[in-house]
Amino acid sequence: MHLSFYTYSYTDVLDLPIPETLAFAAGVGYTRVDVSGTHGKSSDPRSFDAARRKLTRETAERFGLRVAAVITHAELTGTIAAGKPLDLKGSVDLAVDVGAPVVTFHMGGPQEGIAPEALWKKTAKTIRTAADYGSSKHVSLAVDGIWPTWIDDSPDALQRLFDDVGSDDFGVNFDPCYLELIDIDPVKFFDRFANRVRHTHLKDYVGKYPKWTHHIPGQGSMDYAPLVAVAAKHKYAGTMAVECFTNMELTEAARVGYRTMTAAAETAGTSFVGAAT
């Protein structure tokens, strides 16, 4: 397993320079970074233009990093209902350009004017088309977990989605924080979907759905050691990414997140590739 730092809050929302942000992440000890699938307020992957793609990949390589995942933001079902489905093929192309093996996306919920079963079928078809394209480029798709207001609102619904899409290159972005918020045991979730986990996002929280606050990993309610342990048990070879937010200063977020996760790995009797202890 590799440990990644998700840069979106810093390089995109706060507009911090890419070279300085990636240099800092590498200096802390991360071996991977996650990047946004867009730039600015656009939901179009082409907003992450050629110059920014080149800068991101070359900077990552210069500091001994690789891009672990491209993270999209618009909800898929909403874009389908609007007649402009999320450009997952374009996101796959972006992933190829920056050297990432995974594209994640948010599902979204029911849409007014579209019957639930019709929306489900349109969504599964859209994912399958994009997953087939991703397969040809050696890039996997991962739905960013489950959520009570989304059409994939439970583990069983997620399994149905996997069955209906029918692609080995479509999986899930494991997000244990959001699972705990809705009273789903993340260890049991990983056990069930181990062969579908394509990426992992790690954040912390205090509270319970629907009222909670996010915190830097290690400063909230999460216990990460069992999560690293279950991933190691299943020989998960992907990336676990520390995800922080704009109210969390970069240097503290990156350092605390790194210390928290390397300590969790040590407790679990394993380690992240290249991690300094």
C-alpha positions, 0 to 999 in steps of 0.5 A: 500500500502507498500513502497519498495526500489529496491536494484539491483543497490546496492547489484548487480551492485555495490556489496554492502553487502545485510545485510547492504543495507537491514538494511539501507532500513529498518532504513529509513522506507521502509517495502519492498524491490525489488530484482534482479532475477539474480546475476552477468551478468547471465540471469539465475535465478539459478545464484541467488543461494541457499545461496544468497536466504537464506541470502536475505530472512532471512536478510529481515525478521530480519529487518522487511522487506519482498521481494515485487518482483523479477525483471528479466532483459533479454528481453523476445522476444529476448530470445525466438528468440534465442531459450532460452526463459527467465526462468520465471518458475525458476524466480517463484521458486526464488520468492517462495524462497525469499517470493515474490508474484510478478515476473516482466519481460521486453518484448522486441521488434520484432525479425529478422527472426520471423514474427510479428504475430508468435512472438506474439503467441510464446510470449503469449504462453510462458507467459501463461505457466509461469503464470499457473506455477506461479498460482500454487505457488501463484506468479503473473507475471507482464510485466514491462510496455509498450515501443515504441520499444516493441511488447506491444508498446501501452495500446491497445497492452497491453490489447490484450496481457492480452486477448491472455494470458488469465490468471488472474495471469498475469498483469503489473508493473506500471511504470509512469516515462516511461509512461510520457516519451512517453506522456501517462498519467499514471493516465489514464493508472492506471484507465484503468488497475487497475485490472491488476497492480501487482507492481509499480516502481517509478523513476524520469526523466528530458527530453523526449523520446528518450533523458532523464536522470533519477533522484532520485524520487523528483529531476525530473519532476514527480508529485507522489501525483496523482499517489498515489491518483489513486492507493488509489482510486482503493484500490491498495493493492500492493507495490510501489517501489522506483527505483534508479541507480548506479550514485545515492548514496545509502543513499541519494537515499533511504532517498530522495525517501522515503521522496518524496513518504511519502509526496506524500501520505500525499498530496493524503490523504493517507499513506503507511503501516508502514510509519513514517511521 
